[in-house]
């Protein structure tokens, strides 16, 4: 069974960081690239480009973060994990 989101590092500190980051990077980068075509879509999630579970040392590495909307985040989770991931 997968550990809780909190135990995986998604704490209040992460929430505050993500909220601040999304204010500076408010648009979804799209997954897969180009999915939004020329439309601007607001991001709702700070995503780890390389999954935190695969590379925990990159959890706080800002170069490993991207802004995604919920739909793109779900598509990425399905593509990489074969199922919906939460947290």
N, CA, C and O atoms as a Maestro MAE file, in Angstrom:
{
 s_m_m2io_version
 :::
 2.0.0
}

f_m_ct {
 s_m_title
 :::
 protein
 m_atom[348] {
  # First column is atom index #
  i_m_mmod_type
  r_m_x_coord
  r_m_y_coord
  r_m_z_coord
  i_m_residue_number
  s_m_chain_name
  s_m_pdb_residue_name
  s_m_pdb_atom_name
  i_m_atomic_number
  :::
  1 25 0.842 -1.190 0.000 1 A "UNK " " N  " 7
  2 3 0.000 0.000 0.000 1 A "UNK " " CA " 6
  3 2 0.886 1.253 0.000 1 A "UNK " " C  " 6
  4 15 1.923 1.298 0.663 1 A "UNK " " O  " 8
  5 25 0.472 2.222 -0.727 2 A "UNK " " N  " 7
  6 3 1.213 3.476 -0.869 2 A "UNK " " CA " 6
  7 2 1.104 4.311 0.411 2 A "UNK " " C  " 6
  8 15 0.020 4.422 0.984 2 A "UNK " " O  " 8
  9 25 2.235 4.908 0.868 3 A "UNK " " N  " 7
  10 3 2.184 5.768 2.059 3 A "UNK " " CA " 6
  11 2 1.281 6.984 1.821 3 A "UNK " " C  " 6
  12 15 0.998 7.340 0.677 3 A "UNK " " O  " 8
  13 25 0.843 7.602 2.890 4 A "UNK " " N  " 7
  14 3 -0.009 8.790 2.784 4 A "UNK " " CA " 6
  15 2 0.732 9.908 2.062 4 A "UNK " " C  " 6
  16 15 1.962 9.918 1.999 4 A "UNK " " O  " 8
  17 25 -0.028 10.838 1.523 5 A "UNK " " N  " 7
  18 3 0.561 11.988 0.837 5 A "UNK " " CA " 6
  19 2 1.514 12.728 1.774 5 A "UNK " " C  " 6
  20 15 2.598 13.143 1.363 5 A "UNK " " O  " 8
  21 25 1.110 12.890 3.026 6 A "UNK " " N  " 7
  22 3 1.944 13.591 4.005 6 A "UNK " " CA " 6
  23 2 3.280 12.871 4.191 6 A "UNK " " C  " 6
  24 15 4.331 13.511 4.235 6 A "UNK " " O  " 8
  25 25 3.241 11.556 4.298 7 A "UNK " " N  " 7
  26 3 4.477 10.787 4.484 7 A "UNK " " CA " 6
  27 2 5.345 10.810 3.233 7 A "UNK " " C  " 6
  28 15 6.553 10.590 3.310 7 A "UNK " " O  " 8
  29 25 4.734 11.077 2.079 8 A "UNK " " N  " 7
  30 3 5.494 11.178 0.831 8 A "UNK " " CA " 6
  31 2 6.042 12.582 0.606 8 A "UNK " " C  " 6
  32 15 6.673 12.843 -0.418 8 A "UNK " " O  " 8
  33 25 5.804 13.492 1.557 9 A "UNK " " N  " 7
  34 3 6.388 14.828 1.473 9 A "UNK " " CA " 6
  35 2 5.415 15.943 1.140 9 A "UNK " " C  " 6
  36 15 5.799 17.113 1.123 9 A "UNK " " O  " 8
  37 25 4.170 15.602 0.877 10 A "UNK " " N  " 7
  38 3 3.178 16.620 0.505 10 A "UNK " " CA " 6
  39 2 2.550 17.209 1.764 10 A "UNK " " C  " 6
  40 15 1.412 16.913 2.126 10 A "UNK " " O  " 8
  41 25 3.342 18.052 2.409 11 A "UNK " " N  " 7
  42 3 3.003 18.666 3.682 11 A "UNK " " CA " 6
  43 2 2.488 20.089 3.457 11 A "UNK " " C  " 6
  44 15 2.325 20.527 2.318 11 A "UNK " " O  " 8
  45 25 2.240 20.793 4.539 12 A "UNK " " N  " 7
  46 3 1.855 22.207 4.430 12 A "UNK " " CA " 6
  47 2 2.947 23.014 3.748 12 A "UNK " " C  " 6
  48 15 2.665 23.959 3.010 12 A "UNK " " O  " 8
  49 25 4.191 22.640 3.997 13 A "UNK " " N  " 7
  50 3 5.312 23.327 3.351 13 A "UNK " " CA " 6
  51 2 5.204 23.174 1.833 13 A "UNK " " C  " 6
  52 15 5.378 24.144 1.095 13 A "UNK " " O  " 8
  53 25 4.917 21.950 1.367 14 A "UNK " " N  " 7
  54 3 4.761 21.727 -0.069 14 A "UNK " " CA " 6
  55 2 3.569 22.521 -0.608 14 A "UNK " " C  " 6
  56 15 3.669 23.138 -1.668 14 A "UNK " " O  " 8
  57 25 2.464 22.511 0.099 15 A "UNK " " N  " 7
  58 3 1.271 23.243 -0.346 15 A "UNK " " CA " 6
  59 2 1.562 24.730 -0.501 15 A "UNK " " C  " 6
  60 15 1.148 25.346 -1.483 15 A "UNK " " O  " 8
  61 25 2.267 25.306 0.460 16 A "UNK " " N  " 7
  62 3 2.605 26.722 0.398 16 A "UNK " " CA " 6
  63 2 3.552 26.993 -0.775 16 A "UNK " " C  " 6
  64 15 3.383 27.971 -1.503 16 A "UNK " " O  " 8
  65 25 4.538 26.129 -0.949 17 A "UNK " " N  " 7
  66 3 5.472 26.278 -2.069 17 A "UNK " " CA " 6
  67 2 4.727 26.191 -3.397 17 A "UNK " " C  " 6
  68 15 4.915 27.030 -4.278 17 A "UNK " " O  " 8
  69 25 3.886 25.177 -3.534 18 A "UNK " " N  " 7
  70 3 3.156 24.965 -4.781 18 A "UNK " " CA " 6
  71 2 2.247 26.146 -5.103 18 A "UNK " " C  " 6
  72 15 2.195 26.599 -6.246 18 A "UNK " " O  " 8
  73 25 1.544 26.634 -4.113 19 A "UNK " " N  " 7
  74 3 0.663 27.783 -4.315 19 A "UNK " " CA " 6
  75 2 1.458 29.000 -4.789 19 A "UNK " " C  " 6
  76 15 1.041 29.694 -5.716 19 A "UNK " " O  " 8
  77 25 2.584 29.253 -4.162 20 A "UNK " " N  " 7
  78 3 3.432 30.380 -4.549 20 A "UNK " " CA " 6
  79 2 3.983 30.182 -5.961 20 A "UNK " " C  " 6
  80 15 4.015 31.118 -6.759 20 A "UNK " " O  " 8
  81 25 4.412 28.970 -6.258 21 A "UNK " " N  " 7
  82 3 4.969 28.665 -7.572 21 A "UNK " " CA " 6
  83 2 3.921 28.837 -8.664 21 A "UNK " " C  " 6
  84 15 4.218 29.375 -9.730 21 A "UNK " " O  " 8
  85 25 2.696 28.382 -8.405 22 A "UNK " " N  " 7
  86 3 1.631 28.500 -9.405 22 A "UNK " " CA " 6
  87 2 1.252 29.957 -9.667 22 A "UNK " " C  " 6
  88 15 0.787 30.288 -10.758 22 A "UNK " " O  " 8
  89 25 1.443 30.815 -8.692 23 A "UNK " " N  " 7
  90 3 1.201 32.244 -8.927 23 A "UNK " " CA " 6
  91 2 2.221 32.809 -9.910 23 A "UNK " " C  " 6
  92 15 1.901 33.692 -10.706 23 A "UNK " " O  " 8
  93 25 3.442 32.300 -9.853 24 A "UNK " " N  " 7
  94 3 4.504 32.753 -10.763 24 A "UNK " " CA " 6
  95 2 4.468 32.028 -12.107 24 A "UNK " " C  " 6
  96 15 4.942 32.558 -13.111 24 A "UNK " " O  " 8
  97 25 3.910 30.821 -12.129 25 A "UNK " " N  " 7
  98 3 3.862 29.979 -13.330 25 A "UNK " " CA " 6
  99 2 2.432 29.448 -13.485 25 A "UNK " " C  " 6
  100 15 2.192 28.256 -13.292 25 A "UNK " " O  " 8
  101 25 1.487 30.323 -13.831 26 A "UNK " " N  " 7
  102 3 0.073 29.964 -13.756 26 A "UNK " " CA " 6
  103 2 -0.479 29.138 -14.914 26 A "UNK " " C  " 6
  104 15 -1.612 28.664 -14.828 26 A "UNK " " O  " 8
  105 25 0.272 28.949 -15.985 27 A "UNK " " N  " 7
  106 3 -0.271 28.245 -17.138 27 A "UNK " " CA " 6
  107 2 0.238 26.812 -17.225 27 A "UNK " " C  " 6
  108 15 1.407 26.529 -16.965 27 A "UNK " " O  " 8
  109 25 -0.669 25.921 -17.597 28 A "UNK " " N  " 7
  110 3 -0.331 24.506 -17.787 28 A "UNK " " CA " 6
  111 2 0.633 24.375 -18.959 28 A "UNK " " C  " 6
  112 15 0.422 24.967 -20.018 28 A "UNK " " O  " 8
  113 25 1.687 23.597 -18.762 29 A "UNK " " N  " 7
  114 3 2.644 23.365 -19.837 29 A "UNK " " CA " 6
  115 2 2.149 22.292 -20.803 29 A "UNK " " C  " 6
  116 15 2.703 22.123 -21.889 29 A "UNK " " O  " 8
  117 25 1.105 21.570 -20.403 30 A "UNK " " N  " 7
  118 3 0.501 20.558 -21.264 30 A "UNK " " CA " 6
  119 2 1.194 19.214 -21.194 30 A "UNK " " C  " 6
  120 15 2.422 19.131 -21.237 30 A "UNK " " O  " 8
  121 25 0.397 18.160 -21.087 31 A "UNK " " N  " 7
  122 3 0.893 16.786 -21.141 31 A "UNK " " CA " 6
  123 2 -0.129 15.958 -21.892 31 A "UNK " " C  " 6
  124 15 -1.262 15.808 -21.436 31 A "UNK " " O  " 8
  125 25 0.254 15.424 -23.029 32 A "UNK " " N  " 7
  126 3 1.545 15.593 -23.681 32 A "UNK " " CA " 6
  127 2 1.697 17.004 -24.237 32 A "UNK " " C  " 6
  128 15 0.721 17.739 -24.382 32 A "UNK " " O  " 8
  129 25 2.928 17.364 -24.541 33 A "UNK " " N  " 7
  130 3 3.204 18.711 -25.051 33 A "UNK " " CA " 6
  131 2 2.306 19.005 -26.244 33 A "UNK " " C  " 6
  132 15 2.128 18.167 -27.128 33 A "UNK " " O  " 8
  133 25 1.750 20.196 -26.254 34 A "UNK " " N  " 7
  134 3 0.893 20.619 -27.358 34 A "UNK " " CA " 6
  135 2 -0.574 20.249 -27.212 34 A "UNK " " C  " 6
  136 15 -1.382 20.574 -28.081 34 A "UNK " " O  " 8
  137 25 -0.928 19.574 -26.126 35 A "UNK " " N  " 7
  138 3 -2.297 19.113 -25.942 35 A "UNK " " CA " 6
  139 2 -3.306 20.262 -25.926 35 A "UNK " " C  " 6
  140 15 -4.448 20.085 -26.351 35 A "UNK " " O  " 8
  141 25 -2.904 21.415 -25.449 36 A "UNK " " N  " 7
  142 3 -3.809 22.558 -25.375 36 A "UNK " " CA " 6
  143 2 -3.792 23.414 -26.637 36 A "UNK " " C  " 6
  144 15 -4.510 24.408 -26.738 36 A "UNK " " O  " 8
  145 25 -2.953 23.010 -27.605 37 A "UNK " " N  " 7
  146 3 -2.786 23.769 -28.855 37 A "UNK " " CA " 6
  147 2 -2.407 25.207 -28.512 37 A "UNK " " C  " 6
  148 15 -1.410 25.422 -27.823 37 A "UNK " " O  " 8
  149 25 -3.157 26.180 -28.962 38 A "UNK " " N  " 7
  150 3 -2.812 27.578 -28.686 38 A "UNK " " CA " 6
  151 2 -3.633 28.182 -27.554 38 A "UNK " " C  " 6
  152 15 -3.589 29.393 -27.337 38 A "UNK " " O  " 8
  153 25 -4.378 27.355 -26.833 39 A "UNK " " N  " 7
  154 3 -5.199 27.855 -25.723 39 A "UNK " " CA " 6
  155 2 -4.360 27.983 -24.457 39 A "UNK " " C  " 6
  156 15 -3.498 27.148 -24.184 39 A "UNK " " O  " 8
  157 25 -4.619 29.020 -23.699 40 A "UNK " " N  " 7
  158 3 -3.991 29.180 -22.388 40 A "UNK " " CA " 6
  159 2 -4.894 28.500 -21.364 40 A "UNK " " C  " 6
  160 15 -6.069 28.847 -21.242 40 A "UNK " " O  " 8
  161 25 -4.354 27.542 -20.636 41 A "UNK " " N  " 7
  162 3 -5.108 26.795 -19.628 41 A "UNK " " CA " 6
  163 2 -4.431 27.004 -18.284 41 A "UNK " " C  " 6
  164 15 -3.219 26.826 -18.159 41 A "UNK " " O  " 8
  165 25 -5.209 27.380 -17.285 42 A "UNK " " N  " 7
  166 3 -4.646 27.595 -15.952 42 A "UNK " " CA " 6
  167 2 -4.210 26.282 -15.319 42 A "UNK " " C  " 6
  168 15 -4.917 25.277 -15.379 42 A "UNK " " O  " 8
  169 25 -3.048 26.313 -14.721 43 A "UNK " " N  " 7
  170 3 -2.525 25.159 -13.997 43 A "UNK " " CA " 6
  171 2 -3.116 25.134 -12.591 43 A "UNK " " C  " 6
  172 15 -3.441 26.176 -12.021 43 A "UNK " " O  " 8
  173 25 -3.249 23.948 -12.052 44 A "UNK " " N  " 7
  174 3 -3.764 23.769 -10.695 44 A "UNK " " CA " 6
  175 2 -2.819 22.937 -9.831 44 A "UNK " " C  " 6
  176 15 -3.020 22.813 -8.623 44 A "UNK " " O  " 8
  177 25 -1.781 22.363 -10.462 45 A "UNK " " N  " 7
  178 3 -0.902 21.415 -9.782 45 A "UNK " " CA " 6
  179 2 0.554 21.727 -10.102 45 A "UNK " " C  " 6
  180 15 0.901 22.016 -11.248 45 A "UNK " " O  " 8
  181 25 1.404 21.667 -9.077 46 A "UNK " " N  " 7
  182 3 2.848 21.659 -9.312 46 A "UNK " " CA " 6
  183 2 3.245 20.194 -9.377 46 A "UNK " " C  " 6
  184 15 3.163 19.468 -8.386 46 A "UNK " " O  " 8
  185 25 3.675 19.772 -10.554 47 A "UNK " " N  " 7
  186 3 4.009 18.375 -10.825 47 A "UNK " " CA " 6
  187 2 5.512 18.163 -10.768 47 A "UNK " " C  " 6
  188 15 6.292 19.050 -11.113 47 A "UNK " " O  " 8
  189 25 5.907 16.968 -10.324 48 A "UNK " " N  " 7
  190 3 7.308 16.558 -10.393 48 A "UNK " " CA " 6
  191 2 7.520 15.942 -11.776 48 A "UNK " " C  " 6
  192 15 6.889 14.939 -12.109 48 A "UNK " " O  " 8
  193 25 8.388 16.523 -12.569 49 A "UNK " " N  " 7
  194 3 8.656 16.017 -13.919 49 A "UNK " " CA " 6
  195 2 9.121 14.573 -13.832 49 A "UNK " " C  " 6
  196 15 8.584 13.695 -14.507 49 A "UNK " " O  " 8
  197 25 10.120 14.335 -13.001 50 A "UNK " " N  " 7
  198 3 10.521 12.970 -12.662 50 A "UNK " " CA " 6
  199 2 9.839 12.679 -11.339 50 A "UNK " " C  " 6
  200 15 10.061 13.384 -10.354 50 A "UNK " " O  " 8
  201 25 9.018 11.654 -11.310 51 A "UNK " " N  " 7
  202 3 8.198 11.345 -10.138 51 A "UNK " " CA " 6
  203 2 9.023 11.306 -8.855 51 A "UNK " " C  " 6
  204 15 10.127 10.762 -8.818 51 A "UNK " " O  " 8
  205 25 8.463 11.891 -7.818 52 A "UNK " " N  " 7
  206 3 9.125 11.923 -6.515 52 A "UNK " " CA " 6
  207 2 9.401 10.510 -6.003 52 A "UNK " " C  " 6
  208 15 10.403 10.278 -5.326 52 A "UNK " " O  " 8
  209 25 8.527 9.582 -6.321 53 A "UNK " " N  " 7
  210 3 8.727 8.200 -5.882 53 A "UNK " " CA " 6
  211 2 9.946 7.564 -6.554 53 A "UNK " " C  " 6
  212 15 10.612 6.714 -5.963 53 A "UNK " " O  " 8
  213 25 10.231 7.976 -7.781 54 A "UNK " " N  " 7
  214 3 11.367 7.421 -8.519 54 A "UNK " " CA " 6
  215 2 12.670 8.127 -8.170 54 A "UNK " " C  " 6
  216 15 13.739 7.520 -8.225 54 A "UNK " " O  " 8
  217 25 12.587 9.399 -7.813 55 A "UNK " " N  " 7
  218 3 13.790 10.179 -7.496 55 A "UNK " " CA " 6
  219 2 13.501 11.116 -6.326 55 A "UNK " " C  " 6
  220 15 13.376 12.326 -6.517 55 A "UNK " " O  " 8
  221 25 13.395 10.565 -5.118 56 A "UNK " " N  " 7
  222 3 13.063 11.394 -3.958 56 A "UNK " " CA " 6
  223 2 14.044 12.535 -3.722 56 A "UNK " " C  " 6
  224 15 13.685 13.551 -3.127 56 A "UNK " " O  " 8
  225 25 15.277 12.374 -4.183 57 A "UNK " " N  " 7
  226 3 16.273 13.440 -4.009 57 A "UNK " " CA " 6
  227 2 15.932 14.681 -4.832 57 A "UNK " " C  " 6
  228 15 16.493 15.752 -4.600 57 A "UNK " " O  " 8
  229 25 15.016 14.543 -5.793 58 A "UNK " " N  " 7
  230 3 14.604 15.676 -6.634 58 A "UNK " " CA " 6
  231 2 13.301 16.320 -6.156 58 A "UNK " " C  " 6
  232 15 12.777 17.216 -6.818 58 A "UNK " " O  " 8
  233 25 12.777 15.872 -5.015 59 A "UNK " " N  " 7
  234 3 11.484 16.372 -4.545 59 A "UNK " " CA " 6
  235 2 11.441 17.892 -4.504 59 A "UNK " " C  " 6
  236 15 10.476 18.491 -4.980 59 A "UNK " " O  " 8
  237 25 12.471 18.534 -3.942 60 A "UNK " " N  " 7
  238 3 12.496 19.995 -3.798 60 A "UNK " " CA " 6
  239 2 13.306 20.692 -4.889 60 A "UNK " " C  " 6
  240 15 13.487 21.908 -4.830 60 A "UNK " " O  " 8
  241 25 13.786 19.965 -5.862 61 A "UNK " " N  " 7
  242 3 14.576 20.546 -6.945 61 A "UNK " " CA " 6
  243 2 13.645 21.311 -7.892 61 A "UNK " " C  " 6
  244 15 12.828 20.711 -8.589 61 A "UNK " " O  " 8
  245 25 13.777 22.620 -7.907 62 A "UNK " " N  " 7
  246 3 12.870 23.475 -8.683 62 A "UNK " " CA " 6
  247 2 12.908 23.173 -10.175 62 A "UNK " " C  " 6
  248 15 11.923 23.404 -10.877 62 A "UNK " " O  " 8
  249 25 14.025 22.664 -10.665 63 A "UNK " " N  " 7
  250 3 14.110 22.324 -12.085 63 A "UNK " " CA " 6
  251 2 13.323 21.062 -12.411 63 A "UNK " " C  " 6
  252 15 13.154 20.724 -13.582 63 A "UNK " " O  " 8
  253 25 12.843 20.365 -11.394 64 A "UNK " " N  " 7
  254 3 12.044 19.153 -11.580 64 A "UNK " " CA " 6
  255 2 10.545 19.427 -11.397 64 A "UNK " " C  " 6
  256 15 9.765 18.485 -11.253 64 A "UNK " " O  " 8
  257 25 10.143 20.671 -11.401 65 A "UNK " " N  " 7
  258 3 8.741 21.035 -11.203 65 A "UNK " " CA " 6
  259 2 8.177 21.671 -12.461 65 A "UNK " " C  " 6
  260 15 8.874 22.389 -13.178 65 A "UNK " " O  " 8
  261 25 6.901 21.396 -12.717 66 A "UNK " " N  " 7
  262 3 6.198 22.018 -13.829 66 A "UNK " " CA " 6
  263 2 4.755 22.244 -13.425 66 A "UNK " " C  " 6
  264 15 4.236 21.588 -12.521 66 A "UNK " " O  " 8
  265 25 4.118 23.177 -14.103 67 A "UNK " " N  " 7
  266 3 2.718 23.505 -13.832 67 A "UNK " " CA " 6
  267 2 1.817 22.716 -14.772 67 A "UNK " " C  " 6
  268 15 2.000 22.739 -15.989 67 A "UNK " " O  " 8
  269 25 0.839 22.013 -14.192 68 A "UNK " " N  " 7
  270 3 -0.120 21.243 -14.987 68 A "UNK " " CA " 6
  271 2 -1.540 21.526 -14.518 68 A "UNK " " C  " 6
  272 15 -1.769 21.857 -13.354 68 A "UNK " " O  " 8
  273 25 -2.490 21.392 -15.436 69 A "UNK " " N  " 7
  274 3 -3.903 21.427 -15.053 69 A "UNK " " CA " 6
  275 2 -4.269 20.020 -14.559 69 A "UNK " " C  " 6
  276 15 -3.489 19.082 -14.721 69 A "UNK " " O  " 8
  277 25 -5.437 19.878 -13.968 70 A "UNK " " N  " 7
  278 3 -5.854 18.572 -13.443 70 A "UNK " " CA " 6
  279 2 -5.873 17.499 -14.527 70 A "UNK " " C  " 6
  280 15 -5.409 16.381 -14.298 70 A "UNK " " O  " 8
  281 25 -6.406 17.828 -15.709 71 A "UNK " " N  " 7
  282 3 -6.498 16.839 -16.787 71 A "UNK " " CA " 6
  283 2 -5.121 16.346 -17.216 71 A "UNK " " C  " 6
  284 15 -4.909 15.144 -17.381 71 A "UNK " " O  " 8
  285 25 -4.193 17.269 -17.394 72 A "UNK " " N  " 7
  286 3 -2.840 16.877 -17.797 72 A "UNK " " CA " 6
  287 2 -2.150 16.074 -16.699 72 A "UNK " " C  " 6
  288 15 -1.426 15.121 -16.988 72 A "UNK " " O  " 8
  289 25 -2.369 16.452 -15.450 73 A "UNK " " N  " 7
  290 3 -1.781 15.720 -14.336 73 A "UNK " " CA " 6
  291 2 -2.301 14.282 -14.307 73 A "UNK " " C  " 6
  292 15 -1.536 13.350 -14.061 73 A "UNK " " O  " 8
  293 25 -3.593 14.102 -14.557 74 A "UNK " " N  " 7
  294 3 -4.174 12.750 -14.584 74 A "UNK " " CA " 6
  295 2 -3.627 11.951 -15.759 74 A "UNK " " C  " 6
  296 15 -3.287 10.778 -15.606 74 A "UNK " " O  " 8
  297 25 -3.538 12.585 -16.948 75 A "UNK " " N  " 7
  298 3 -2.978 11.889 -18.117 75 A "UNK " " CA " 6
  299 2 -1.550 11.438 -17.845 75 A "UNK " " C  " 6
  300 15 -1.169 10.324 -18.203 75 A "UNK " " O  " 8
  301 25 -0.765 12.296 -17.216 76 A "UNK " " N  " 7
  302 3 0.622 11.954 -16.918 76 A "UNK " " CA " 6
  303 2 0.693 10.789 -15.928 76 A "UNK " " C  " 6
  304 15 1.501 9.876 -16.097 76 A "UNK " " O  " 8
  305 25 -0.145 10.823 -14.905 77 A "UNK " " N  " 7
  306 3 -0.157 9.732 -13.910 77 A "UNK " " CA " 6
  307 2 -0.522 8.408 -14.560 77 A "UNK " " C  " 6
  308 15 0.094 7.382 -14.272 77 A "UNK " " O  " 8
  309 25 -1.523 8.424 -15.436 78 A "UNK " " N  " 7
  310 3 -1.935 7.200 -16.120 78 A "UNK " " CA " 6
  311 2 -0.815 6.703 -17.026 78 A "UNK " " C  " 6
  312 15 -0.521 5.508 -17.048 78 A "UNK " " O  " 8
  313 25 -0.190 7.604 -17.771 79 A "UNK " " N  " 7
  314 3 0.877 7.214 -18.683 79 A "UNK " " CA " 6
  315 2 2.083 6.645 -17.943 79 A "UNK " " C  " 6
  316 15 2.697 5.686 -18.409 79 A "UNK " " O  " 8
  317 25 2.426 7.222 -16.803 80 A "UNK " " N  " 7
  318 3 3.622 6.809 -16.095 80 A "UNK " " CA " 6
  319 2 3.400 5.711 -15.067 80 A "UNK " " C  " 6
  320 15 4.293 4.907 -14.801 80 A "UNK " " O  " 8
  321 25 2.202 5.685 -14.491 81 A "UNK " " N  " 7
  322 3 1.961 4.732 -13.405 81 A "UNK " " CA " 6
  323 2 0.894 3.708 -13.753 81 A "UNK " " C  " 6
  324 15 0.719 2.730 -13.026 81 A "UNK " " O  " 8
  325 25 0.183 3.912 -14.845 82 A "UNK " " N  " 7
  326 3 -0.844 2.969 -15.255 82 A "UNK " " CA " 6
  327 2 -2.152 3.120 -14.499 82 A "UNK " " C  " 6
  328 15 -3.092 2.357 -14.718 82 A "UNK " " O  " 8
  329 25 -2.213 4.091 -13.619 83 A "UNK " " N  " 7
  330 3 -3.436 4.327 -12.847 83 A "UNK " " CA " 6
  331 2 -3.395 5.743 -12.315 83 A "UNK " " C  " 6
  332 15 -2.367 6.417 -12.393 83 A "UNK " " O  " 8
  333 25 -4.511 6.190 -11.775 84 A "UNK " " N  " 7
  334 3 -4.541 7.534 -11.192 84 A "UNK " " CA " 6
  335 2 -3.749 7.556 -9.901 84 A "UNK " " C  " 6
  336 15 -3.929 6.711 -9.023 84 A "UNK " " O  " 8
  337 25 -2.875 8.533 -9.803 85 A "UNK " " N  " 7
  338 3 -2.128 8.743 -8.573 85 A "UNK " " CA " 6
  339 2 -2.759 9.902 -7.839 85 A "UNK " " C  " 6
  340 15 -3.289 10.822 -8.461 85 A "UNK " " O  " 8
  341 25 -2.707 9.865 -6.548 86 A "UNK " " N  " 7
  342 3 -3.234 10.978 -5.756 86 A "UNK " " CA " 6
  343 2 -2.119 11.560 -4.931 86 A "UNK " " C  " 6
  344 15 -1.114 10.906 -4.653 86 A "UNK " " O  " 8
  345 25 -2.317 12.824 -4.538 87 A "UNK " " N  " 7
  346 3 -1.335 13.475 -3.666 87 A "UNK " " CA " 6
  347 2 -0.556 14.400 -4.450 87 A "UNK " " C  " 6
  348 15 0.335 15.063 -3.919 87 A "UNK " " O  " 8
  :::
 }
 m_bond[347] {
  # First column is bond index #
  i_m_from
  i_m_to
  i_m_order
  :::
  1 1 2 1
  2 2 3 1
  3 3 4 2
  4 3 5 1
  5 5 6 1
  6 6 7 1
  7 7 8 2
  8 7 9 1
  9 9 10 1
  10 10 11 1
  11 11 12 2
  12 11 13 1
  13 13 14 1
  14 14 15 1
  15 15 16 2
  16 15 17 1
  17 17 18 1
  18 18 19 1
  19 19 20 2
  20 19 21 1
  21 21 22 1
  22 22 23 1
  23 23 24 2
  24 23 25 1
  25 25 26 1
  26 26 27 1
  27 27 28 2
  28 27 29 1
  29 29 30 1
  30 30 31 1
  31 31 32 2
  32 31 33 1
  33 33 34 1
  34 34 35 1
  35 35 36 2
  36 35 37 1
  37 37 38 1
  38 38 39 1
  39 39 40 2
  40 39 41 1
  41 41 42 1
  42 42 43 1
  43 43 44 2
  44 43 45 1
  45 45 46 1
  46 46 47 1
  47 47 48 2
  48 47 49 1
  49 49 50 1
  50 50 51 1
  51 51 52 2
  52 51 53 1
  53 53 54 1
  54 54 55 1
  55 55 56 2
  56 55 57 1
  57 57 58 1
  58 58 59 1
  59 59 60 2
  60 59 61 1
  61 61 62 1
  62 62 63 1
  63 63 64 2
  64 63 65 1
  65 65 66 1
  66 66 67 1
  67 67 68 2
  68 67 69 1
  69 69 70 1
  70 70 71 1
  71 71 72 2
  72 71 73 1
  73 73 74 1
  74 74 75 1
  75 75 76 2
  76 75 77 1
  77 77 78 1
  78 78 79 1
  79 79 80 2
  80 79 81 1
  81 81 82 1
  82 82 83 1
  83 83 84 2
  84 83 85 1
  85 85 86 1
  86 86 87 1
  87 87 88 2
  88 87 89 1
  89 89 90 1
  90 90 91 1
  91 91 92 2
  92 91 93 1
  93 93 94 1
  94 94 95 1
  95 95 96 2
  96 95 97 1
  97 97 98 1
  98 98 99 1
  99 99 100 2
  100 99 101 1
  101 101 102 1
  102 102 103 1
  103 103 104 2
  104 103 105 1
  105 105 106 1
  106 106 107 1
  107 107 108 2
  108 107 109 1
  109 109 110 1
  110 110 111 1
  111 111 112 2
  112 111 113 1
  113 113 114 1
  114 114 115 1
  115 115 116 2
  116 115 117 1
  117 117 118 1
  118 118 119 1
  119 119 120 2
  120 119 121 1
  121 121 122 1
  122 122 123 1
  123 123 124 2
  124 123 125 1
  125 125 126 1
  126 126 127 1
  127 127 128 2
  128 127 129 1
  129 129 130 1
  130 130 131 1
  131 131 132 2
  132 131 133 1
  133 133 134 1
  134 134 135 1
  135 135 136 2
  136 135 137 1
  137 137 138 1
  138 138 139 1
  139 139 140 2
  140 139 141 1
  141 141 142 1
  142 142 143 1
  143 143 144 2
  144 143 145 1
  145 145 146 1
  146 146 147 1
  147 147 148 2
  148 147 149 1
  149 149 150 1
  150 150 151 1
  151 151 152 2
  152 151 153 1
  153 153 154 1
  154 154 155 1
  155 155 156 2
  156 155 157 1
  157 157 158 1
  158 158 159 1
  159 159 160 2
  160 159 161 1
  161 161 162 1
  162 162 163 1
  163 163 164 2
  164 163 165 1
  165 165 166 1
  166 166 167 1
  167 167 168 2
  168 167 169 1
  169 169 170 1
  170 170 171 1
  171 171 172 2
  172 171 173 1
  173 173 174 1
  174 174 175 1
  175 175 176 2
  176 175 177 1
  177 177 178 1
  178 178 179 1
  179 179 180 2
  180 179 181 1
  181 181 182 1
  182 182 183 1
  183 183 184 2
  184 183 185 1
  185 185 186 1
  186 186 187 1
  187 187 188 2
  188 187 189 1
  189 189 190 1
  190 190 191 1
  191 191 192 2
  192 191 193 1
  193 193 194 1
  194 194 195 1
  195 195 196 2
  196 195 197 1
  197 197 198 1
  198 198 199 1
  199 199 200 2
  200 199 201 1
  201 201 202 1
  202 202 203 1
  203 203 204 2
  204 203 205 1
  205 205 206 1
  206 206 207 1
  207 207 208 2
  208 207 209 1
  209 209 210 1
  210 210 211 1
  211 211 212 2
  212 211 213 1
  213 213 214 1
  214 214 215 1
  215 215 216 2
  216 215 217 1
  217 217 218 1
  218 218 219 1
  219 219 220 2
  220 219 221 1
  221 221 222 1
  222 222 223 1
  223 223 224 2
  224 223 225 1
  225 225 226 1
  226 226 227 1
  227 227 228 2
  228 227 229 1
  229 229 230 1
  230 230 231 1
  231 231 232 2
  232 231 233 1
  233 233 234 1
  234 234 235 1
  235 235 236 2
  236 235 237 1
  237 237 238 1
  238 238 239 1
  239 239 240 2
  240 239 241 1
  241 241 242 1
  242 242 243 1
  243 243 244 2
  244 243 245 1
  245 245 246 1
  246 246 247 1
  247 247 248 2
  248 247 249 1
  249 249 250 1
  250 250 251 1
  251 251 252 2
  252 251 253 1
  253 253 254 1
  254 254 255 1
  255 255 256 2
  256 255 257 1
  257 257 258 1
  258 258 259 1
  259 259 260 2
  260 259 261 1
  261 261 262 1
  262 262 263 1
  263 263 264 2
  264 263 265 1
  265 265 266 1
  266 266 267 1
  267 267 268 2
  268 267 269 1
  269 269 270 1
  270 270 271 1
  271 271 272 2
  272 271 273 1
  273 273 274 1
  274 274 275 1
  275 275 276 2
  276 275 277 1
  277 277 278 1
  278 278 279 1
  279 279 280 2
  280 279 281 1
  281 281 282 1
  282 282 283 1
  283 283 284 2
  284 283 285 1
  285 285 286 1
  286 286 287 1
  287 287 288 2
  288 287 289 1
  289 289 290 1
  290 290 291 1
  291 291 292 2
  292 291 293 1
  293 293 294 1
  294 294 295 1
  295 295 296 2
  296 295 297 1
  297 297 298 1
  298 298 299 1
  299 299 300 2
  300 299 301 1
  301 301 302 1
  302 302 303 1
  303 303 304 2
  304 303 305 1
  305 305 306 1
  306 306 307 1
  307 307 308 2
  308 307 309 1
  309 309 310 1
  310 310 311 1
  311 311 312 2
  312 311 313 1
  313 313 314 1
  314 314 315 1
  315 315 316 2
  316 315 317 1
  317 317 318 1
  318 318 319 1
  319 319 320 2
  320 319 321 1
  321 321 322 1
  322 322 323 1
  323 323 324 2
  324 323 325 1
  325 325 326 1
  326 326 327 1
  327 327 328 2
  328 327 329 1
  329 329 330 1
  330 330 331 1
  331 331 332 2
  332 331 333 1
  333 333 334 1
  334 334 335 1
  335 335 336 2
  336 335 337 1
  337 337 338 1
  338 338 339 1
  339 339 340 2
  340 339 341 1
  341 341 342 1
  342 342 343 1
  343 343 344 2
  344 343 345 1
  345 345 346 1
  346 346 347 1
  347 347 348 2
  :::
 }
}
